[in-house]
Amino acid sequence: MSRFEEIYPLFQEYDMFAQAIEMIKAPHVYKAMTPYGSYVCKRTKASNNRLQYLGGVLRHLQQRGWEGCIPFTYTKYDEPFVVRGDATYYLTPWANRPADVLAPAEWSPPMIERLAELHHFTQNYRFDDPRQVEPLVNSLLKRWESWLEDTRRYAAEAASRNYPSPFDVVFLANQEFIVDMASTAIKQLAQWREAHRTHAHFRLSIIHGFPHPAHFIVDQNGKGRLINFDRAGFDTPTRDLTLFYRSYFHLGGEDAFASELYRRYTAVFPLRPEEVELLAAFLLYPERVMRDLEIYYCRKQDWNELYAVKRLEKDIDRLIRLCRWVHQAF
């Protein structure tokens, strides 16, 4: 059975029928045209419990008048998803203008404002796990330290070659900077953990989990709406801010405007001093560069040498600009 044949019957759960279906993003995202309008149909790896919980939160925010996201479309049985065999699908209304076709200065202001609203409206939405930040920090420290050791091993491997590759040359030229940034971030995060080890009252909110322009819609009036909550959860808002700024700088955002974005965010959801410290530590770690090194030296993807070198150079350049902004802003 083709994926299209799987999708047509889903609309019976919504008391609709699909007149036509086209693939939007292979292999899991489709656009379906119905007599009631067009919809996005997505096959998701998110758990049913997560979708049920998030569906309820987003529906509650919508009922309160918040228009910052495109929520799930509920079935005739009042469920935010449909299960078929081992697959889970959900529907959302179709929106026409994805933000990833816009320049950073166009999509970033409405996105960061929507994130701030989401964090503000859902802060302390749930109280049963006030120490949730600590496991996050412990997990990150373990991962960061492992990546740092791997980086030293990759450097030794590159330096030992009789004929280093162009990627090796770029990496070795920047190794000291990469290791220094990683070590600084690890030290700051470890110090933050020790300073707040007994603190049980961190603010937690619903976070989007992947704030990227591909997951944001901007209308003709400049108003934006978040989409794709597959990675959303209840966590520290600084995680969303970290991912937002990494995307912003990676896509060519300007340093000077980054401070204006931070001002817009804190005008809606002011950060506490300990949250600013945590954000700075998160942002300083060269995670994308570490992933580049891992993919190249562990041969996890079939990159040609030219692509690999250009990607590493670009990511190092973006990292330098991000770190410069962090030191100026915080």
C-alpha positions as CSV (number, residue, x, y, z in Angstrom):
1,M,0.0,0.0,0.0
2,S,1.4,3.4,-1.0
3,R,1.5,6.3,1.5
4,F,-1.2,8.1,-0.4
5,E,-3.5,5.1,0.0
6,E,-2.8,5.2,3.7
7,I,-3.7,8.9,4.0
8,Y,-7.1,9.0,2.1
9,P,-8.9,6.9,4.8
10,L,-7.7,9.2,7.6
11,F,-10.1,11.9,6.7
12,Q,-13.1,9.6,7.6
13,E,-12.0,10.3,11.2
14,Y,-12.7,14.0,10.6
15,D,-16.0,13.5,8.7
16,M,-14.2,14.8,5.5
17,F,-12.8,13.3,2.4
18,A,-9.7,14.3,0.5
19,Q,-10.2,15.3,-3.1
20,A,-6.5,15.4,-3.8
21,I,-3.2,14.8,-1.9
22,E,0.3,16.0,-2.8
23,M,3.6,15.4,-1.1
24,I,5.0,18.6,0.6
25,K,8.1,17.1,2.3
26,A,9.1,13.5,1.8
27,P,8.3,11.2,3.3
28,H,5.9,12.3,6.0
29,V,4.3,15.7,5.2
30,Y,1.4,16.0,2.8
31,K,-1.1,18.6,1.7
32,A,-4.7,17.5,1.3
33,M,-7.5,19.4,-0.4
34,T,-11.0,18.9,0.9
35,P,-14.4,20.6,0.4
36,Y,-13.8,22.3,3.7
37,G,-10.3,23.7,2.9
38,S,-6.8,22.5,2.6
39,Y,-4.9,20.7,5.4
40,V,-1.4,19.5,6.2
41,C,-1.3,15.8,7.1
42,K,1.8,14.7,8.9
43,R,3.0,11.3,10.1
44,T,4.8,11.9,13.4
45,K,7.1,10.1,15.7
46,A,5.8,12.0,18.7
47,S,4.1,9.8,21.3
48,N,0.4,9.8,21.6
49,N,0.6,11.0,25.2
50,R,2.7,14.0,24.1
51,L,0.2,14.9,21.3
52,Q,-2.7,14.5,23.7
53,Y,-1.1,16.8,26.2
54,L,0.1,19.4,23.7
55,G,-3.2,19.4,21.9
56,G,-5.0,20.2,25.1
57,V,-2.6,23.1,25.9
58,L,-2.8,24.6,22.4
59,R,-6.6,24.3,22.4
60,H,-6.7,26.0,25.8
61,L,-4.5,28.9,24.5
62,Q,-6.6,29.2,21.4
63,Q,-9.8,29.5,23.6
64,R,-8.1,32.2,25.6
65,G,-7.6,34.2,22.3
66,W,-3.9,33.4,21.6
67,E,-3.3,33.2,17.8
68,G,0.4,32.4,18.0
69,C,0.2,28.9,16.6
70,I,-1.7,26.7,14.2
71,P,-3.2,24.0,16.5
72,F,-4.2,20.5,15.7
73,T,-7.5,19.7,14.0
74,Y,-9.5,17.4,16.2
75,T,-11.3,14.3,14.9
76,K,-15.0,13.6,15.2
77,Y,-14.0,11.6,18.4
78,D,-12.3,14.7,19.8
79,E,-8.8,13.4,19.4
80,P,-5.8,15.4,18.1
81,F,-4.4,12.5,16.1
82,V,-5.3,9.4,14.3
83,V,-3.5,6.0,14.7
84,R,-3.2,3.6,11.8
85,G,-1.3,0.4,12.7
86,D,2.1,1.5,14.1
87,A,1.8,5.0,12.5
88,T,0.4,8.2,14.1
89,Y,-0.9,11.1,12.0
90,Y,-2.3,14.6,12.7
91,L,-3.9,17.4,10.7
92,T,-3.5,21.1,10.8
93,P,-5.1,23.8,8.6
94,W,-3.0,24.7,5.6
95,A,-1.1,28.0,5.7
96,N,0.5,29.5,2.6
97,R,3.6,31.5,3.5
98,P,6.5,29.6,5.2
99,A,9.0,31.9,6.9
100,D,12.1,30.0,5.6
101,V,11.7,31.9,2.3
102,L,12.2,35.2,4.1
103,A,15.3,37.0,5.3
104,P,16.2,36.7,9.1
105,A,15.2,40.3,9.7
106,E,11.6,39.4,8.5
107,W,10.9,36.2,10.3
108,S,12.9,36.6,13.5
109,P,10.9,39.4,15.2
110,P,7.5,37.8,15.0
111,M,8.9,34.4,15.9
112,I,10.7,35.5,19.0
113,E,7.6,37.4,20.1
114,R,5.5,34.3,19.6
115,L,8.0,32.2,21.6
116,A,7.9,34.8,24.4
117,E,4.1,34.7,24.5
118,L,4.1,30.9,24.5
119,H,6.6,30.8,27.4
120,H,4.7,33.5,29.3
121,F,1.2,31.9,28.9
122,T,2.4,28.4,29.9
123,Q,4.9,29.2,32.6
124,N,4.5,26.8,35.6
125,Y,1.6,25.2,33.6
126,R,2.5,22.0,35.5
127,F,4.1,21.8,39.0
128,D,4.8,18.1,39.5
129,D,8.5,18.3,38.4
130,P,10.2,21.5,39.6
131,R,13.7,20.0,39.3
132,Q,13.4,19.2,35.6
133,V,16.2,21.6,34.7
134,E,18.8,19.5,36.6
135,P,18.6,16.3,34.5
136,L,18.8,18.5,31.4
137,V,22.0,20.1,32.6
138,N,23.5,16.8,33.6
139,S,22.7,15.2,30.3
140,L,24.2,18.2,28.4
141,L,27.4,18.2,30.4
142,K,27.9,14.5,29.7
143,R,27.3,15.0,26.0
144,W,29.4,18.1,25.7
145,E,32.4,16.5,27.5
146,S,32.1,13.4,25.2
147,W,32.1,15.7,22.1
148,L,35.1,17.6,23.4
149,E,37.1,14.3,23.9
150,D,36.1,13.2,20.4
151,T,37.3,16.6,19.0
152,R,40.7,16.1,20.5
153,R,40.8,12.6,19.0
154,Y,39.8,13.9,15.6
155,A,42.6,16.6,15.8
156,A,45.2,13.9,16.6
157,E,43.9,11.9,13.6
158,A,44.1,14.9,11.3
159,A,47.5,15.9,12.5
160,S,48.9,12.4,12.0
161,R,48.1,12.3,8.3
162,N,51.0,12.6,5.8
163,Y,48.6,14.5,3.5
164,P,45.9,16.3,5.5
165,S,42.6,16.9,3.6
166,P,41.3,20.4,3.1
167,F,38.8,19.7,5.9
168,D,41.7,18.6,8.2
169,V,43.5,21.9,7.4
170,V,40.5,24.1,8.3
171,F,39.8,22.1,11.4
172,L,43.3,22.2,12.7
173,A,43.6,25.9,12.0
174,N,40.5,26.5,14.3
175,Q,41.0,23.7,16.8
176,E,42.2,25.9,19.6
177,F,39.2,28.2,19.2
178,I,36.7,25.3,19.1
179,V,38.2,23.6,22.1
180,D,38.4,26.8,24.1
181,M,34.7,27.6,23.4
182,A,33.6,24.1,24.3
183,S,35.7,24.1,27.5
184,T,34.4,27.5,28.5
185,A,30.8,26.5,28.0
186,I,31.3,23.3,30.0
187,K,33.0,25.2,32.8
188,Q,30.2,27.8,33.0
189,L,27.4,25.2,32.9
190,A,29.1,23.1,35.6
191,Q,29.5,26.2,37.8
192,W,25.8,27.1,37.1
193,R,24.8,23.6,38.2
194,E,26.7,23.8,41.5
195,A,25.4,27.3,42.3
196,H,21.8,26.2,41.8
197,R,21.9,22.5,42.9
198,T,19.4,23.0,45.7
199,H,17.2,25.5,43.8
200,A,13.8,23.9,43.2
201,H,11.9,26.8,41.7
202,F,13.0,27.2,38.2
203,R,10.5,28.5,35.8
204,L,9.3,25.9,33.3
205,S,7.1,26.5,30.3
206,I,5.8,24.7,27.2
207,I,8.7,25.1,24.8
208,H,8.4,24.6,21.0
209,G,11.5,22.5,20.8
210,F,12.5,23.4,17.3
211,P,12.1,27.1,16.6
212,H,13.3,27.3,13.0
213,P,11.8,29.4,10.2
214,A,10.7,26.2,8.5
215,H,8.4,25.8,11.5
216,F,6.9,29.3,11.4
217,I,4.3,31.0,9.1
218,V,4.3,34.7,8.5
219,D,1.2,36.4,7.0
220,Q,1.1,39.5,4.8
221,N,0.7,41.7,7.9
222,G,3.9,40.4,9.5
223,K,2.0,38.3,12.1
224,G,3.5,34.9,12.7
225,R,2.2,31.5,13.9
226,L,4.2,28.6,15.1
227,I,3.8,25.1,13.5
228,N,5.2,21.7,14.1
229,F,5.2,21.0,17.8
230,D,6.5,17.4,17.5
231,R,9.5,18.2,19.8
232,A,7.6,20.4,22.2
233,G,7.7,19.7,25.9
234,F,7.7,21.2,29.4
235,D,11.1,22.7,30.0
236,T,13.2,25.8,30.6
237,P,12.4,28.5,28.1
238,T,16.2,29.0,27.6
239,R,16.2,25.9,25.4
240,D,14.0,27.5,22.9
241,L,16.0,30.8,22.9
242,T,19.2,28.8,22.4
243,L,17.8,27.0,19.3
244,F,16.3,30.2,18.0
245,Y,19.6,32.1,18.2
246,R,21.5,29.3,16.6
247,S,19.1,29.3,13.7
248,Y,19.2,33.1,13.5
249,F,23.0,33.3,13.2
250,H,23.3,30.2,11.1
251,L,21.0,31.7,8.5
252,G,22.9,35.0,8.4
253,G,21.3,37.1,11.1
254,E,23.1,40.3,12.0
255,D,24.8,40.8,15.4
256,A,23.3,44.2,16.1
257,F,19.7,43.1,15.4
258,A,20.2,40.1,17.8
259,S,20.1,42.5,20.7
260,E,16.9,44.0,19.5
261,L,15.3,40.5,19.3
262,Y,16.4,39.9,22.9
263,R,14.8,43.1,23.9
264,R,11.5,42.1,22.2
265,Y,11.5,38.8,23.9
266,T,12.2,40.1,27.4
267,A,9.6,42.8,27.0
268,V,7.0,40.0,27.0
269,F,8.9,37.4,29.2
270,P,11.7,38.9,31.2
271,L,14.5,36.5,32.1
272,R,15.8,36.1,35.6
273,P,19.5,36.4,36.3
274,E,20.0,32.6,36.6
275,E,18.2,32.1,33.3
276,V,20.4,34.6,31.5
277,E,23.5,32.7,32.9
278,L,22.1,29.4,31.7
279,L,21.3,30.9,28.2
280,A,24.8,32.2,27.8
281,A,26.3,28.8,28.7
282,F,24.0,27.1,26.2
283,L,24.8,29.5,23.4
284,L,28.6,29.4,23.8
285,Y,28.9,25.6,23.2
286,P,29.9,25.0,19.5
287,E,27.3,22.3,19.0
288,R,26.9,22.6,15.2
289,V,30.6,22.5,14.6
290,M,30.9,19.5,16.9
291,R,28.3,17.7,14.8
292,D,30.2,18.6,11.6
293,L,33.3,17.0,13.0
294,E,31.5,13.9,14.1
295,I,29.8,13.5,10.7
296,Y,33.0,13.9,8.8
297,Y,35.4,11.9,10.8
298,C,32.9,9.1,11.7
299,R,31.7,9.1,8.0
300,K,28.1,9.3,9.1
301,Q,27.1,10.9,5.8
302,D,28.5,10.8,2.3
303,W,29.8,14.4,2.1
304,N,32.1,15.4,-0.7
305,E,35.2,17.3,0.4
306,L,34.2,20.7,-1.1
307,Y,30.8,20.6,0.7
308,A,32.3,19.5,4.0
309,V,34.9,22.3,3.9
310,K,32.4,25.0,3.0
311,R,30.0,23.8,5.7
312,L,32.7,23.8,8.4
313,E,34.0,27.3,7.4
314,K,30.5,28.7,7.4
315,D,29.6,27.2,10.8
316,I,32.9,28.4,12.4
317,D,32.2,31.9,11.0
318,R,28.6,31.9,12.4
319,L,29.9,30.5,15.7
320,I,32.4,33.4,16.0
321,R,29.7,36.0,15.4
322,L,27.3,34.3,17.9
323,C,30.0,34.1,20.6
324,R,30.9,37.8,20.0
325,W,27.3,38.7,20.5
326,V,26.9,36.6,23.6
327,H,30.0,38.3,25.2
328,Q,28.6,41.7,24.3
329,A,25.0,41.1,25.4
330,F,25.6,39.2,28.6
